[in-house]
Amino acid sequence: MHSAQTNPESVINLNALIAKVKDLPPLPTIITKALETAMDPDASIRNLHLLISQDQALSAKILRIVNSAMYSLRSEVSTVSHAIAVLGINTVKAIIMAASVDHVFQSSSKDLGTKLMTEHSWGTALAARAIARHVRYENSEEALICGLMHDIGKPVMMQNLRDQYQEIIREVYEGKSAFHLLELQAFGFSHAHVGAMLARKWNFPPQLSEAVGYHHDPMAAPKHRKLACIVNLANLVMVSMGIGFEKDRALEPEKLYSAEQLNLGKPALEALISELGVTIRATTYFGG
């Protein structure tokens, strides 16, 4: 069984974490306001449109994502109001959260490592949504968000613990070990713990911060085990496909504990991975 499946969880010294990782980045103001509006059950599409339209970069990102292979729409969407009307509030909320993830990744650097991390996060997002739909999880866009967010702790650690983290990146790239295992050895906490803290700081729903925090040890998740299993499996499917830093072509996803918990056998996973390959090749986040 792959090493990323078995995370030697220990009692996390949060004081040490906070001391070492001081600069958890705030969300840009417009994204924060847009998220608050999207989460308001009484918010109108018009209100959300007016808010998003104030930010040219966010508007462009929403249109780019909506028109990507991720949503497979039959005709091009050219306005934010049309995008919101076509996709609905929940999906737009997912895209706004995606913008927040890109904001953190792009603020760390624009090198090959950042590109690999971004591609891995988007791939995991697509995989998590596909798995969620297959196992009839009640909110596939929520799974998409968790897939996007699962590695958000990595760029934060890269910014704050640069020298040590560069060494970890090198060892992972050489196939010596997995990120979270090396992080636990070096710091006593992993990117999953930092990501969960960041999700809480940004006031994301508790199931999201829990799925992010336990994506390497989903069976330890106290309340949202199914969602954590979906993210764990999606992450390791990307590892098996060689998307991102960690690559393990010999990994057999159907043998993972999370796959067993979700009742996903080899035929279902092979079909799902085949479909993912097509979507990923057609999506602008990969190979660009």
N, C-alpha and C positions, 0 to 999 in steps of 0.2 A: 504493500500500500504506500502511496506517495507520501513523502515527508510533510507536505503542506496539509495533509489530512490530520496529522496528530500534533497539535500544538501543545507543548508542555506548559499549560496555563499555571501561572503562579499568582499569588496575591500581589496585585499591582500597587506599587508605591506611588500613589497619585501625587504626593508632595514632590517626589523626585521628578516625576514627569512634568509637572507645572514649572518646577525650577529650571529644568533643562530646555523645555519647549515653551518659551515665554510668548512668542509672537504668533499665536493662532490668528490668522488673518480675518479681519471683519469682511462681511459681504458688502459690495458696493451698495450705496443707498437706494438706487433705483431698483436693483434686484430684490433688496429687502422689502421695499414697499410693494413691488409686484407680487412677491410671495405672500405677503400679508393679505393683499387683495384677492389673490387666487384661492387662499384658504378660507376666505369669508364666504359662507354659504349664501349671503344676500348680495354678493358682489355681482354686478352686471358685466356682460361682455364689453359694453361700451366703456365702463370704468377701467377695466383691465387694458383695453386697447389704448386708451388715452395715456395711461401710465407707461406702458411698454414703448409707445411711440416717442416718448421723451428721450429714449436712449437708442441712438442710431445703431450702436454695436449689438445691443440686445435684439432689436427689431431684425437686423440682418441675420443674426444667429438663428432666430426662430424661423425665418423664411428658409434659410439654408437647411435646417434640420427637417422641417416639414416637407421640403421638396427632395429630400434624400431618399435612398432606397429603404430607409428605416420605416417609412410610413406607406410606401408603395401607392401613392395617390395617382389617379388616372390623368389628371390635368394639373398644370403648374398653379401654385398658389402665389399670388403676387402682392397681397396686402396682409397686414397683421390682423385686421378685423376678420378677413376671410379665413385666415389660419385658425383663429380662435373659434370661429363658427363651425369650421369643418372638424376640428380636433376635439373641441370641448375643453372645459376648465381643467379637468384632471390631467390631460395630456399636456396642455400648456404649462401647468404647474411643473410637470416633469421636465419640460424643456427649460423653464426658468432655473430649476435646480441644476440642470446640465450646464447652463451658462455659469453658474456659481462654481461648479467643478472646474470648468475650463479656465475660469478666472484664477483659481489657485494654481493649477498646473502651469499656466502660461506665465504667472508671476515668478515662478521659481527659475526657469530658464527655457531656452528654445533649442536645446541640444538634442542629440540622438536619444539620450536617455529619457528626456521628456516626451519625445515622439513615441517611443516604445511604450511608456507608461500610459499615454493618452490612448493609443491604439488598444492596449490591453483593457483599459477601463471601458471604452466604447464596445469592444467585443464582449466583455463580461455583461454589459448592460443588455445588449441584444440577446445574448444567451439566456440571461436571467428572465427576460420577458418571454422568450420562447418556451423555456421550461415551465414558467408560471402558467402560461396558457395551457400547456400540455397536462399539467397536474391539477388544472382548474383552481389555481390560487385566486382568491377573490379580487385582486387588484394587480393586473399585470404591469401597469405603469409604475406602481409602487416598487415592484421587483426591478423594473428598468432603472429607477432612481437609485436603488440600493446597489445595483451593479455598477452604475456610474460612480457612486460614492465610495465603493469598498476600499479603494487604495488612496483615498484623499489624504491620508496621514503621511504618505511617502514624500510628496513635495514639501510638506511642512517640516519633516525631519531633515530633508535634504538642505533646506534653508537654514535650519537652526543647529544642525550637527554635521556640517558639511564634510569635514576631513574624514571622520569616522564613517560617514555614510557613503562617501566615494569608494572606500575600501569594501564596504558591504556590496555595493553595486558591482564592483569588479568581480568579487567572488561569486555572486549570483550569475553574472554574465558568463563566467567560466564553468558554470554548472556544478559548483562545489556544494552549494546548499540553497535553501529557500530564504527569502527576505525575512519572514517573521522569526525564523529560528535564529538567524544571525543577529537580528535586532534584539531579541530577548537576551542573547548572550552578551551583547555589547552594552545595552542600556537597562535591561530589566523590564522593558515594555516594547511593544511592537507598533507598527503603523496602524494595526487594527484598533488599538487602544487610543491612539492619537486621533484617528478618524472618528471614533465614537464621541470623543470629547468635542471635536469640531462640530459634529452634527448637533450635539446638545447646545453648544454655544450659539449655533445658528437657529435654535428653536425648531429643528426638524422633528417630526413625530417620533415618539419613543420606539416604535417598531423599526424605524429606519436606523436610528443610532445603535439599537441592539443587533440588528443584522450585520451592520458594518463592524461592530465590536467583536462579534463572534463568528466572522466568516471563515476563520481557520479552525474553529472548534464549535461547530453548530449545535452539537448535542448538549453543550453546556449553556446554551441560550435559555434564560429563565422563563420567558413568556412567548417568544416569537420564533420557535424552533424551525417551523416549516420555511419561513422566509430566510432564516439563516442557512438552512440546508440548500435552498434554491441558489443563494449567492455563492455558497461554498462550491457547489457543483458547477455553476456557470464559470467561476474563476478557474477551476481545474480543467474544464473543457477547453478554455483558452490555452492553458499550459499544454494540454495534449495536442492542440492545433499549432502550437509554436508561435502564438501571438503575444508579444511582450518579452520581457527579460527572461522569465523562467520558461524553459522549453523541455518537454519530456514526451517525445513521440511514442515511447513505450507504455505510457500511462493508459490504463484501461478504465475509463470513467464509470462503466457499469459495475465495477468492483468497489467503488467508493461507498463509504457508509451513508453519505448523503443521498446517493442514487438509490440505495436500498430503502432508505427511509421514505423516499418519494415514489417508490415502486416503479422506478424507471429501469427497464432491462436493456440488454444490448441492442435488440432491433429498434426500439423506440429511440435510444440515444444515437444510434448510427444514422437514422433518418433525420433526427433533429440537427446533428452536426453537419450533415450534408446540406440541409437547407441553410444553416448558418453560414457555411462556406460561400454559398451563392450571394447571400445578403451582404456579407462582409466585403466580397470582391466588388460589389456595386455601390458601396457606401463611401462617400468622399473623405471620411476620416482616416481611411486606410491607404497607405502608399502615396499620400499627397505630400 
